[in-house]
Amino acid sequence: MNINQMELQTLRHLIGSHETAEKKLNFFASQAQDPQIRQMFQQSAQSASQTRQKLLSFLG
């Protein structure tokens, strides 16, 4: 699959955004006192990670 320059830039932006979201969500999870809130943040971080991996697969 060939992607043009604009699509490549968009993918890079989306990958970076998901990486940032994952890091922030993991940080929030580490700070959460409530186990349910911690779990919610961890699950959201995992989802961001999975999406980032999927986006990376388009580059490869």
N, C-alpha and C positions, 0 to 999 in steps of 0.2 A: 504494500500500500504506500503510495506516494502522497506526502502532504506538502502543501505550499508553505511559504514563509509565515503568513499570517496564522495559519493553523498551528504551526510549530510554536510561535510566540504565545498563542492562546493556551496550548497544552502546557507550556512551561509555567505560565502564570497560574493555571489551575493546579498544577502539581505543587508549586510553591505555596499556594493558598491552603491546600489540604495538609501540607506538612506543618505549616504554622498552626493551623487549627488543631491538629493532632497534639503538638507540643503544648499548646495552651490548655487543651482539655485534660491532658495528663497532669499538668501542673495543678489545675483546679481540682482534679481527683485527689491529688496528694494532699491538698489543703482541706478537703471536705471532712467534716466531723461525722456527718450522718452517713451510715453505710449505704443507704439507698441512693443518696445523691452521689456518693463516690462511685457507685456502680453505674449510674447513669452517665457520668462523665467518662468513665472507662469504656463503656460501650460506644459512646459517641466518638471517642478517640480511635477505637478499633475500626469503626466504620470509616472515619476519615483516612485511616491508614490503608484500608482495603481499596477505597476509591482511588487513593494516590497510586497504589500498585497497579490498578487497572489502567489508569491514565498513562503510567510509565510504559505499559505494554504496547501502547500505540507508537512509542518512539523506537521500539526495538526490532 
